[in-house]
Amino acid sequence: MDVSPLTILLVGSGGREHALAWKIASSPLLKRMVAAPGNPGIARICEVRDVKVDDIAGMTALAREIAADLVVIGPEVAVAAGLADALEAAGIPCFGPSAAAGQLESSKAFTKAFCDRHGLPSGRYQVCDDVASAKAALDTFAPPYVIKADGLAAGKGVVIAEDRAAAEAAIDETLGGRFGAAGARVVIEEFLEGEIGSLFAICDGHTVMAFGDAQDHKRAFDGEMGPNTGGMGTYSPAPVFTDELIAQTMERLAAPAFAGIAAEGHPYRGVLFVELMATRDGPKLVEFNVRFGDPECQVLMLRLESDLVPYLWACATGRLAELPRPTWRNEAAVCVVMAADGYPDNPLGGSIIRGAEQDFGEQAHIFHAGTKRDADGTLRAAGGRVLNACARGSNLRQAVDRAYACVDRIDWPGGFHRRDIGWRAL
């Protein structure tokens, strides 16, 4: 595919966007990159502008100002706010789906009904918008109970309740306003037995291509204990993804999702994150996300040997069929999330971080996820998930050891992390 060097606007401020910026910066097809709002780590790679991800008018104006050839959307919030729609109206190519296509993530109730319409395998469910009907619905499910806020809750709107009392408490919390508008409805789902995994696929509105896999750790503490979070670590490749499971997932979930959303009038341009359960009956959908996962993106970018930019450009411009399948390093990659004390409920901000920007070697990278920098250069925590210690290795054990060696060299008393990332595979 013949492409002239591009000016790219990268939207977002987390670890996912730092990893994308790092990978995009290595492309010979990059002329200029601007990130908005960015973070201190991204600011060491490219220019950053202080525009919020859901400021659609401001982001579109910035894209026009820098004469962006391509806008790459990182977070789901920008998708749900309609950034891709505004950019399409402005004639600016965008990697990221429309708000209507983005309902595959922004509404779990929409997605469940979508699966029914298009025959995608998933668990049984019920949608409820009041406490009484939600608690009554529990009668039709067996424990453990899966309680989900319908809308976007930064990966924290899911509770796996081991008993009826915990399920009812989750319903009270969700419908009682814990997640704001995202919890105006709850989706109660059948608990699926099997091994969970994350498969990624890209689409330009027509052509579909697999784009890597990973497995993450959602619980806050070692041994899969504690509350659900946005993700405490990932590794790739995940042993659960045999060639057969990848083919089944593409055939039964990813391709029908792209075809179904296009048939409903919303062609999909971007990446679809298929979180699935590998069951005895094959893959079943847990949920869709309409962007690269965070922290899944970090390990994908470390393993991706191909230039990322042609795939971003091809998805945005309908030219994916011109590209070969991407090439992946024959290595493992691991990401360990370093989170602020109190995460996910009440993360403590402002603590000083030392040693995060030293040289960790060619095989290791620290991506900033929630940091800020004082005028004097001091780095501080400014979010729940604050740093991502990532590393590659010839095998998973080596990658894990390298990632934790990075963690141990960072001086940050105000944070915590899991010490068992990758345990399922190891």
C-alpha positions as CSV (number, residue, x, y, z in Angstrom):
1,M,0.0,0.0,0.0
2,D,1.5,3.3,-1.1
3,V,1.1,6.0,1.6
4,S,2.8,9.3,2.0
5,P,4.1,10.2,5.5
6,L,1.2,11.1,7.8
7,T,0.3,13.7,10.4
8,I,-1.4,11.8,13.2
9,L,-3.6,13.0,16.1
10,L,-3.6,10.4,18.9
11,V,-6.6,10.8,21.3
12,G,-6.2,9.7,24.9
13,S,-4.0,10.0,28.0
14,G,-3.5,6.5,29.4
15,G,-1.1,3.6,29.3
16,R,-2.8,2.3,26.1
17,E,-2.1,5.6,24.4
18,H,1.5,5.8,25.6
19,A,2.0,2.3,24.1
20,L,0.4,3.4,20.8
21,A,2.5,6.6,20.7
22,W,5.6,4.5,21.2
23,K,4.8,2.1,18.4
24,I,3.5,4.8,16.0
25,A,6.7,6.8,16.6
26,S,8.8,4.0,15.2
27,S,7.0,4.1,11.8
28,P,8.7,5.5,8.7
29,L,5.3,6.6,7.6
30,L,5.0,9.2,10.5
31,K,5.6,12.8,9.6
32,R,4.2,14.4,12.8
33,M,2.3,13.2,15.8
34,V,0.3,15.2,18.3
35,A,-1.5,13.6,21.3
36,A,-4.4,15.1,23.2
37,P,-4.5,15.3,26.1
38,G,-1.5,13.0,26.4
39,N,0.5,12.4,29.6
40,P,4.1,13.0,30.8
41,G,5.3,9.8,29.2
42,I,3.7,10.6,25.9
43,A,5.1,14.1,26.1
44,R,8.6,12.6,25.8
45,I,7.7,11.1,22.4
46,C,5.6,13.8,20.7
47,E,3.8,17.2,21.2
48,V,0.8,17.1,23.5
49,R,-2.2,19.4,23.6
50,D,-4.6,19.9,26.6
51,V,-7.9,18.9,24.9
52,K,-10.3,16.5,26.8
53,V,-11.1,13.3,25.0
54,D,-14.9,14.0,25.1
55,D,-14.5,17.6,23.9
56,I,-15.6,16.7,20.4
57,A,-15.6,20.3,19.0
58,G,-12.1,21.0,20.5
59,M,-10.7,17.7,19.2
60,T,-12.1,18.2,15.7
61,A,-10.7,21.8,15.7
62,L,-7.3,20.5,16.8
63,A,-7.3,17.9,14.0
64,R,-8.1,20.7,11.5
65,E,-5.4,23.0,13.0
66,I,-2.6,20.4,12.6
67,A,-4.0,19.2,9.2
68,A,-4.2,15.7,10.6
69,D,-4.2,13.0,7.9
70,L,-5.4,10.4,10.5
71,V,-7.0,10.5,13.9
72,V,-6.5,7.5,16.2
73,I,-9.0,7.1,19.0
74,G,-7.7,5.4,22.1
75,P,-10.4,5.5,24.8
76,E,-14.1,4.3,24.6
77,V,-15.3,7.6,26.0
78,A,-14.3,9.5,22.8
79,V,-16.1,6.8,20.8
80,A,-19.3,7.1,22.8
81,A,-19.2,10.9,22.6
82,G,-19.2,10.7,18.8
83,L,-15.7,11.8,17.8
84,A,-15.5,9.5,14.8
85,D,-18.9,10.9,13.6
86,A,-17.6,14.5,13.9
87,L,-14.4,13.7,12.1
88,E,-16.2,11.9,9.3
89,A,-18.4,15.0,8.8
90,A,-15.2,17.1,8.6
91,G,-13.6,14.7,6.1
92,I,-10.8,13.5,8.4
93,P,-10.0,9.8,8.3
94,C,-10.4,8.1,11.7
95,F,-9.4,4.9,13.3
96,G,-12.2,4.3,15.7
97,P,-15.9,3.4,15.2
98,S,-19.0,5.7,15.1
99,A,-21.0,6.2,18.3
100,A,-23.7,3.9,16.9
101,A,-21.2,1.1,16.3
102,G,-19.7,1.9,19.7
103,Q,-22.9,0.8,21.4
104,L,-21.2,-2.7,21.3
105,E,-19.3,-1.4,24.3
106,S,-21.3,1.6,25.6
107,S,-24.4,-0.5,26.3
108,K,-24.2,-4.1,27.5
109,A,-28.0,-4.4,27.0
110,F,-27.6,-3.3,23.4
111,T,-24.9,-5.9,22.9
112,K,-26.9,-8.8,24.4
113,A,-29.8,-7.9,22.1
114,F,-27.4,-7.6,19.2
115,C,-26.1,-11.1,19.9
116,D,-29.7,-12.4,19.8
117,R,-30.4,-10.7,16.5
118,H,-27.3,-12.0,14.8
119,G,-26.8,-15.4,16.4
120,L,-23.6,-14.7,18.3
121,P,-23.0,-17.3,21.1
122,S,-23.2,-15.7,24.6
123,G,-24.7,-16.4,28.0
124,R,-28.3,-16.1,29.0
125,Y,-29.2,-12.7,30.4
126,Q,-31.9,-10.4,31.7
127,V,-31.9,-6.6,31.6
128,C,-33.5,-4.7,34.6
129,D,-33.9,-1.0,35.4
130,D,-35.2,-1.2,39.0
131,V,-34.1,-3.0,42.1
132,A,-37.2,-5.1,42.6
133,S,-37.2,-6.7,39.1
134,A,-33.4,-7.2,39.2
135,K,-33.6,-9.1,42.5
136,A,-36.5,-11.1,41.3
137,A,-34.5,-12.0,38.1
138,L,-31.9,-13.7,40.3
139,D,-34.4,-16.5,40.8
140,T,-33.8,-17.6,37.2
141,F,-30.0,-17.8,37.6
142,A,-27.7,-20.0,39.7
143,P,-24.7,-18.7,41.6
144,P,-22.2,-17.3,41.0
145,Y,-24.2,-14.3,39.7
146,V,-22.8,-11.9,37.1
147,I,-24.1,-8.3,37.7
148,K,-23.1,-5.7,35.2
149,A,-23.7,-1.9,34.9
150,D,-25.2,-1.3,31.5
151,G,-23.0,1.6,30.5
152,L,-19.3,2.6,30.5
153,A,-17.8,2.2,34.0
154,A,-14.0,2.1,33.2
155,G,-13.9,-1.7,33.5
156,K,-15.2,-1.6,37.1
157,G,-18.9,-2.1,36.6
158,V,-18.9,-5.9,36.8
159,V,-19.4,-8.0,39.9
160,I,-19.1,-11.7,40.1
161,A,-21.2,-12.5,43.2
162,E,-20.7,-15.9,44.9
163,D,-24.0,-15.9,46.7
164,R,-27.5,-14.3,46.7
165,A,-26.7,-11.7,49.3
166,A,-23.6,-10.4,47.4
167,A,-25.6,-10.3,44.2
168,E,-28.4,-8.3,45.8
169,A,-25.8,-5.9,47.3
170,A,-24.3,-5.4,43.9
171,I,-27.7,-4.6,42.4
172,D,-28.3,-2.1,45.2
173,E,-25.0,-0.4,44.6
174,T,-25.2,-0.3,40.8
175,L,-28.8,0.9,40.6
176,G,-28.2,3.1,43.6
177,G,-25.8,5.3,41.7
178,R,-22.3,3.9,42.3
179,F,-21.6,4.2,38.5
180,G,-23.7,7.2,37.8
181,A,-25.6,7.1,34.5
182,A,-23.7,3.9,33.5
183,G,-25.7,2.1,36.2
184,A,-29.2,3.2,35.3
185,R,-29.8,-0.4,34.2
186,V,-28.2,-3.7,35.2
187,V,-27.6,-6.7,33.0
188,I,-27.7,-10.0,34.9
189,E,-25.9,-12.8,33.1
190,E,-25.3,-16.5,33.3
191,F,-21.9,-17.3,34.7
192,L,-19.9,-19.0,31.9
193,E,-17.5,-21.9,32.8
194,G,-14.2,-22.0,31.0
195,E,-11.0,-19.9,30.5
196,I,-11.3,-16.3,29.6
197,G,-9.3,-14.6,26.9
198,S,-9.1,-11.4,24.8
199,L,-8.9,-11.6,21.0
200,F,-8.5,-8.5,18.8
201,A,-9.8,-7.9,15.3
202,I,-9.6,-4.9,13.0
203,C,-12.0,-3.9,10.2
204,D,-12.3,-1.1,7.6
205,G,-16.0,-1.5,7.2
206,H,-15.6,-4.5,4.9
207,T,-12.4,-6.5,5.4
208,V,-11.8,-8.2,8.7
209,M,-8.4,-9.3,10.1
210,A,-7.3,-10.9,13.4
211,F,-4.9,-8.6,15.4
212,G,-3.5,-10.5,18.3
213,D,-4.5,-12.0,21.6
214,A,-3.9,-11.6,25.3
215,Q,-5.1,-12.6,28.7
216,D,-5.6,-10.2,31.6
217,H,-6.1,-10.2,35.4
218,K,-9.1,-8.2,36.5
219,R,-9.0,-8.6,40.3
220,A,-7.0,-6.1,42.4
221,F,-5.0,-8.6,44.4
222,D,-2.9,-11.8,44.0
223,G,-4.7,-15.0,43.6
224,E,-7.6,-13.3,41.8
225,M,-8.8,-11.8,45.0
226,G,-10.4,-8.4,45.7
227,P,-12.6,-6.1,43.6
228,N,-12.8,-6.1,39.8
229,T,-10.6,-3.4,38.2
230,G,-9.9,-2.0,34.8
231,G,-7.0,-4.6,34.7
232,M,-4.0,-5.2,36.8
233,G,-1.8,-6.9,34.2
234,T,-1.7,-8.8,31.0
235,Y,0.4,-11.2,29.0
236,S,0.6,-12.3,25.4
237,P,0.4,-14.7,23.7
238,A,-2.2,-16.5,25.9
239,P,-1.9,-20.4,25.7
240,V,-5.7,-20.6,25.6
241,F,-5.6,-19.2,22.1
242,T,-4.9,-22.3,19.9
243,D,-5.2,-21.9,16.2
244,E,-8.6,-23.6,16.4
245,L,-9.9,-21.2,19.1
246,I,-8.7,-18.1,17.1
247,A,-10.5,-19.4,14.0
248,Q,-13.7,-20.2,15.9
249,T,-13.7,-16.8,17.6
250,M,-13.2,-15.0,14.3
251,E,-15.9,-17.1,12.6
252,R,-18.5,-17.1,15.4
253,L,-18.0,-13.7,17.1
254,A,-15.7,-11.2,15.4
255,A,-16.8,-11.5,11.7
256,P,-20.5,-11.8,12.5
257,A,-20.3,-8.7,14.8
258,F,-18.7,-6.6,12.0
259,A,-21.2,-7.9,9.5
260,G,-24.1,-7.4,11.9
261,I,-23.3,-3.8,12.8
262,A,-22.8,-3.0,9.1
263,A,-26.1,-4.5,8.3
264,E,-27.7,-2.2,10.9
265,G,-26.2,0.8,9.0
266,H,-23.0,1.3,11.0
267,P,-19.9,0.0,9.2
268,Y,-17.2,-0.6,11.7
269,R,-13.8,1.1,11.2
270,G,-11.3,0.3,13.9
271,V,-10.4,-2.4,16.4
272,L,-12.9,-4.7,18.2
273,F,-11.8,-6.3,21.5
274,V,-13.6,-9.6,21.9
275,E,-13.5,-10.8,25.5
276,L,-14.6,-14.4,25.4
277,M,-14.9,-17.5,27.5
278,A,-13.5,-20.7,26.0
279,T,-16.2,-23.2,27.0
280,R,-16.8,-26.8,26.2
281,D,-19.1,-25.6,23.5
282,G,-16.6,-23.3,21.9
283,P,-16.1,-19.5,22.4
284,K,-18.9,-17.5,24.0
285,L,-18.9,-13.7,24.2
286,V,-18.3,-12.1,27.6
287,E,-18.3,-8.6,26.2
288,F,-17.1,-6.4,23.4
289,N,-14.9,-3.4,23.7
290,V,-14.6,-0.9,20.8
291,R,-10.9,0.0,21.2
292,F,-7.6,-1.6,22.1
293,G,-7.7,-2.9,25.6
294,D,-5.8,-1.3,28.5
295,P,-3.5,-2.9,29.5
296,E,-3.9,-5.4,26.7
297,C,-2.7,-2.9,24.1
298,Q,0.7,-2.6,25.8
299,V,1.6,-6.3,25.3
300,L,0.3,-6.3,21.8
301,M,2.4,-3.3,20.8
302,L,5.5,-5.0,22.3
303,R,4.9,-8.1,20.3
304,L,3.8,-6.5,17.0
305,E,6.7,-6.7,14.6
306,S,4.9,-5.1,11.7
307,D,4.5,-1.3,11.3
308,L,1.3,-0.4,13.0
309,V,0.5,2.8,11.0
310,P,-0.4,1.1,7.7
311,Y,-3.1,-0.9,9.6
312,L,-4.5,2.2,11.3
313,W,-4.6,4.0,8.0
314,A,-6.1,1.1,6.1
315,C,-8.9,0.7,8.6
316,A,-9.7,4.4,8.4
317,T,-9.7,4.6,4.6
318,G,-11.2,1.2,3.6
319,R,-8.0,-0.3,2.3
320,L,-7.4,-3.2,4.7
321,A,-7.6,-5.8,1.9
322,E,-4.4,-4.4,0.5
323,L,-2.3,-5.4,3.5
324,P,-1.0,-8.8,4.6
325,R,-1.7,-10.3,8.0
326,P,0.5,-8.6,10.6
327,T,3.7,-10.3,11.8
328,W,4.2,-10.9,15.5
329,R,7.5,-11.4,17.4
330,N,8.1,-15.0,18.5
331,E,8.3,-13.7,22.0
332,A,6.1,-13.3,25.1
333,A,5.2,-9.9,26.5
334,V,4.0,-9.0,30.0
335,C,2.5,-5.9,31.5
336,V,2.3,-5.3,35.3
337,V,0.1,-2.5,36.4
338,M,1.3,-0.3,39.2
339,A,-1.8,1.2,40.9
340,A,-2.3,3.9,43.5
341,D,-3.1,2.8,47.0
342,G,-6.9,2.6,47.4
343,Y,-7.6,1.7,43.7
344,P,-10.1,0.9,42.3
345,D,-12.5,2.7,44.7
346,N,-10.6,5.6,46.2
347,P,-7.1,5.9,44.6
348,L,-4.8,8.3,46.5
349,G,-3.3,10.9,44.2
350,G,-0.3,13.1,44.4
351,S,2.3,10.7,45.7
352,I,5.9,11.1,44.4
353,I,7.3,8.5,41.9
354,R,11.0,8.1,41.5
355,G,13.0,6.0,39.0
356,A,10.2,5.5,36.5
357,E,12.1,7.2,33.7
358,Q,15.5,5.5,34.0
359,D,16.9,3.2,31.2
360,F,15.4,-0.2,31.6
361,G,17.0,-1.7,28.5
362,E,15.7,-2.5,25.0
363,Q,13.4,-5.3,26.1
364,A,11.5,-3.3,28.8
365,H,9.3,-0.2,28.8
366,I,7.5,1.8,31.4
367,F,4.3,3.3,30.0
368,H,2.6,6.1,31.9
369,A,-1.1,5.5,32.7
370,G,-2.0,8.1,35.3
371,T,0.8,10.5,36.0
372,K,1.4,14.3,36.2
373,R,4.6,16.3,36.2
374,D,5.3,19.3,38.5
375,A,7.0,22.4,37.1
376,D,10.2,21.2,38.7
377,G,10.0,17.9,36.9
378,T,8.8,15.8,39.9
379,L,6.6,12.9,38.7
380,R,3.4,12.2,40.7
381,A,0.5,9.8,40.7
382,A,-2.6,11.2,39.1
383,G,-5.0,8.3,38.6
384,G,-5.9,4.8,39.7
385,R,-3.7,2.8,37.4
386,V,-0.5,4.9,37.3
387,L,2.4,3.0,35.6
388,N,2.7,-0.1,33.4
389,A,5.9,-2.1,33.7
390,C,6.2,-4.0,30.5
391,A,8.8,-6.4,29.1
392,R,9.4,-8.9,26.3
393,G,11.2,-12.2,26.7
394,S,12.0,-15.4,24.7
395,N,9.4,-17.1,26.9
396,L,6.8,-16.0,29.4
397,R,9.0,-16.7,32.5
398,Q,11.7,-14.4,31.1
399,A,9.2,-11.7,30.3
400,V,7.6,-11.8,33.7
401,D,11.0,-11.7,35.4
402,R,12.1,-8.7,33.4
403,A,8.8,-6.8,34.1
404,Y,9.1,-7.4,37.8
405,A,12.8,-6.3,37.7
406,C,11.5,-3.0,36.4
407,V,8.8,-2.7,39.1
408,D,11.5,-3.4,41.8
409,R,13.7,-0.5,40.5
410,I,10.9,2.1,40.8
411,D,10.6,3.9,44.1
412,W,6.9,4.6,44.7
413,P,5.7,3.9,48.3
414,G,2.2,5.2,47.4
415,G,1.4,2.3,45.0
416,F,0.8,-1.4,44.9
417,H,0.8,-4.2,42.3
418,R,0.2,-7.8,41.9
419,R,3.1,-10.3,42.0
420,D,1.4,-13.1,40.1
421,I,0.8,-11.7,36.6
422,G,0.9,-14.6,34.1
423,W,0.3,-17.3,36.7
424,R,-2.3,-19.2,34.7
425,A,0.2,-19.8,31.9
426,L,3.1,-20.4,34.1
